[in-house]
Amino acid sequence: MIVPVADLSHPGLLPYARLTEAQLRNRLEPDQGIFIAESPKVIRVALDAGCQPISLLCEEKHITGSAADIVARLGQLPVYTGSRTLLASLTGYELTRGVLCAMHRPALPSLQQICADQRRIVIVDNVVNSTNTGAILRAAAALGIGGVLFTPTCCDPLNRRSVRVSMGTVFQIPWTYIPSWPNPAIDHLHSLGFKTVALALTPTAIPIDHPALQAEDRLAIVLGTEGDGLAQQTIDSCDYRAIIPMQRGVDSLNVAAAAAVAFWQLRERGE
């Protein structure tokens, strides 16, 4: 259902133009929350993963162009459209390829569902930058991680920028929030057969390529916040502490870059 709009006061544009990320997330009623997927590729991945659309915001030229298949999949749902100048004036939204889709937030799996039959998972603790969150999700999906657990202080993985940076992998890899971090959550992981390894600059850290890490049947890789890294309580609670050996006096990598190195090195290998 094509709905031309002439100004940003149209009520259908509320999710795109006038709601903050916190309002979109709807912390008080998460089952009523929504998120914004941006660009045709990301929207297609979300739809293929079963996410339920609410509406589309699309430049006029894309309705019969790059978003034609998406428009067809929406059936009778509204497709709001206007001039590029009008849509570019949306506060906080620099349109990427001219297509945005408002969607219902999906129900999240439980920790047990995430961990079932997986040998490698990642725990993301207090990472607050949406670009880093999206990059970690993309690396996890690409490099064989079975699931992602976020502590409650992390950036929302369905933040608009996080979704875009992840290139839609946030809809492909299982993820959820882990409560009560680090304990009793680590005890719970132990009961499921997981050992934990904290990426941390500590005197007791072993190299990331240490044979003991690869030998673990089930391993949870723990990543900390930008700048300060993991809290000492978390480091002390983990079974291992590991570092990525550095050269030229560099002490560490950006958390998303470190995540990719760790995922590749500690990935599950075939027999």
C-alpha positions in Angstrom: 0.0 0.0 0.0 1.9 3.1 -1.3 1.4 6.1 1.0 2.9 9.4 -0.3 3.9 11.8 2.4 4.6 15.5 2.1 5.9 16.3 5.5 7.5 14.6 8.5 4.4 15.1 10.7 2.6 12.1 9.1 1.8 9.7 12.0 3.1 6.8 10.0 6.6 8.3 10.2 6.7 8.3 14.0 9.1 5.3 14.3 11.4 6.8 11.7 11.5 10.4 12.7 10.4 11.1 16.3 11.2 8.1 18.5 14.5 7.7 20.2 16.4 4.4 20.3 15.2 3.8 23.9 11.6 4.5 22.9 11.9 2.1 19.9 13.2 -0.6 22.2 10.4 0.0 24.7 12.2 -1.2 27.8 9.0 -1.3 29.9 7.2 -3.6 27.4 9.9 -5.4 25.2 7.3 -7.5 23.4 5.8 -4.2 22.1 9.2 -2.8 20.9 10.3 -2.3 17.4 13.6 -1.7 15.5 14.6 -0.1 12.2 16.4 -2.1 9.5 18.2 -0.1 6.9 19.1 -0.9 3.3 17.5 -3.5 1.0 20.1 -6.2 1.8 19.7 -6.0 5.6 15.9 -5.8 5.3 15.8 -9.0 3.1 18.0 -10.8 5.7 15.6 -9.8 8.5 12.5 -10.9 6.5 14.2 -14.2 5.6 14.9 -14.7 9.3 11.2 -14.3 10.1 11.1 -10.7 11.5 7.7 -9.2 11.1 7.6 -5.9 9.3 5.3 -3.0 10.2 6.0 -0.5 7.4 8.5 0.6 4.9 10.0 4.1 4.3 11.3 4.3 0.8 12.5 6.8 -1.8 10.1 6.9 -4.7 12.7 5.6 -7.2 13.3 2.4 -5.1 9.7 1.3 -5.1 10.0 -0.2 -8.6 13.8 -0.4 -8.3 16.1 -1.9 -5.7 13.2 -2.4 -3.1 10.6 -3.8 -5.5 10.8 -7.3 -4.1 10.6 -6.0 -0.5 7.5 -3.9 -1.4 5.9 -7.1 -2.8 6.6 -9.1 0.3 5.0 -6.5 2.5 1.6 -7.1 0.9 -0.9 -4.5 2.3 1.4 -3.0 4.8 2.1 0.7 4.3 5.0 1.8 2.2 5.6 5.5 3.0 7.4 7.4 0.3 8.4 11.0 -0.5 11.2 13.0 -2.2 14.8 12.4 -1.4 15.0 15.9 0.1 12.2 15.2 2.5 13.4 11.8 3.6 17.0 13.1 4.1 15.7 15.7 6.5 14.6 13.0 9.0 16.4 13.8 12.3 19.2 11.3 13.0 18.6 9.3 9.8 21.0 9.7 6.9 19.4 7.2 4.6 21.5 4.4 3.3 20.3 3.3 -0.2 17.0 5.0 0.5 15.1 2.2 2.3 14.1 1.8 5.9 11.8 -0.8 7.5 10.2 -0.7 10.9 9.9 -4.2 12.4 8.6 -5.9 15.5 11.4 -7.0 17.9 11.7 -10.8 17.8 11.4 -12.9 20.9 14.8 -13.8 22.3 15.9 -17.4 23.0 16.9 -18.5 26.5 20.5 -19.0 27.5 19.9 -22.8 27.4 18.6 -22.6 23.8 21.7 -20.5 22.8 24.1 -23.0 24.3 22.4 -26.2 23.2 24.7 -28.2 20.9 27.2 -25.4 20.6 30.9 -25.7 21.3 31.9 -22.0 20.9 29.9 -19.0 22.2 30.9 -15.4 23.0 29.9 -13.3 26.0 30.0 -9.5 25.3 30.2 -7.5 28.5 29.4 -3.8 28.7 30.3 -3.0 25.1 28.4 0.2 24.5 29.4 1.3 21.0 26.9 0.2 18.4 29.5 0.0 15.7 31.6 -2.4 17.8 28.4 -4.4 18.6 27.5 -4.8 15.0 31.1 -5.8 14.0 31.3 -8.4 16.8 28.1 -10.0 15.6 29.3 -10.0 12.0 32.6 -11.6 13.0 30.9 -14.2 15.2 28.5 -15.2 12.4 31.3 -15.4 9.9 33.9 -17.2 12.0 31.9 -20.1 13.5 30.7 -18.8 16.8 27.5 -20.6 17.7 25.8 -17.9 19.8 26.2 -14.5 21.4 25.3 -13.6 25.0 25.2 -9.9 25.9 25.3 -8.6 29.5 22.5 -6.1 30.3 24.9 -3.1 30.2 25.7 -3.6 26.5 24.5 -1.6 23.6 21.2 -2.8 22.1 22.1 -5.3 19.2 19.0 -4.1 17.4 20.2 -0.4 17.5 19.8 0.9 13.9 23.6 1.4 13.4 24.4 -2.0 15.0 22.0 -3.7 12.7 23.5 -2.0 9.7 27.2 -2.6 10.6 26.3 -6.3 11.3 25.1 -6.5 7.6 22.0 -8.3 8.9 24.0 -11.1 10.7 22.2 -10.0 13.9 19.2 -11.9 12.4 21.2 -15.0 11.5 23.2 -15.8 14.6 21.4 -16.7 17.9 21.8 -14.1 20.6 20.2 -13.1 23.9 20.9 -11.3 27.2 22.6 -13.1 30.1 21.4 -12.0 33.5 23.4 -11.7 36.8 26.8 -11.3 35.3 29.4 -12.7 36.1 27.9 -14.9 38.8 25.8 -17.0 39.0 25.9 -16.9 35.1 29.4 -18.4 34.9 28.3 -21.2 37.3 25.4 -21.9 34.9 27.8 -22.1 32.0 29.9 -24.5 33.9 26.8 -26.7 34.5 26.3 -26.7 30.7 29.9 -27.9 30.2 31.5 -24.6 29.2 34.9 -23.3 30.3 35.3 -19.5 30.1 38.3 -17.5 28.7 38.6 -13.8 29.4 40.5 -11.7 26.9 42.4 -9.6 29.3 45.8 -8.0 29.8 46.8 -9.7 33.0 50.1 -11.3 34.2 48.5 -14.7 34.3 47.2 -14.5 30.7 48.3 -17.2 28.2 48.6 -16.6 24.4 45.4 -17.0 22.5 46.9 -19.9 20.5 47.7 -21.9 23.7 46.9 -25.6 23.0 44.9 -25.8 26.3 42.3 -23.4 24.9 41.8 -25.2 21.6 41.5 -28.5 23.5 38.4 -27.4 25.4 35.3 -29.1 24.1 33.0 -26.2 25.0 34.4 -22.7 25.3 32.9 -19.3 26.1 35.0 -16.3 24.9 34.5 -13.2 27.2 35.0 -9.7 25.7 35.0 -6.5 27.7 34.1 -2.9 27.3 35.9 -0.4 25.1 38.9 1.2 26.9 38.8 -0.4 30.3 38.2 -4.0 29.3 36.8 -6.6 31.7 36.2 -5.9 35.4 38.5 -7.7 37.7 35.7 -9.7 39.2 34.9 -11.1 35.8 38.6 -11.8 35.0 38.9 -13.7 38.3 35.8 -15.7 37.7 36.9 -17.0 34.3 38.7 -20.3 33.9 41.4 -18.9 31.6 42.8 -15.5 30.8 44.2 -15.0 27.3 46.0 -12.3 25.3 46.6 -11.8 21.6 50.4 -11.3 21.3 51.3 -7.9 20.1 54.3 -6.2 18.3 55.8 -2.7 18.1 54.7 -1.8 21.6 51.0 -2.0 20.9 49.2 -3.3 24.0 45.8 -4.2 22.6 43.3 -4.1 19.7 39.9 -2.5 19.3 37.4 -4.9 20.9 35.8 -5.8 17.5 39.2 -6.5 15.9 40.3 -8.6 19.0 37.0 -10.5 18.7 37.6 -11.5 15.1 41.2 -12.7 15.9 39.9 -14.7 18.9 37.0 -16.2 17.0 39.3 -17.4 14.2 41.9 -18.8 16.5 39.5 -20.5 18.9 37.0 -21.6 16.4 35.6 -25.2 16.4 37.6 -27.3 14.1 36.4 -30.4 12.3 37.8 -33.8 13.1 
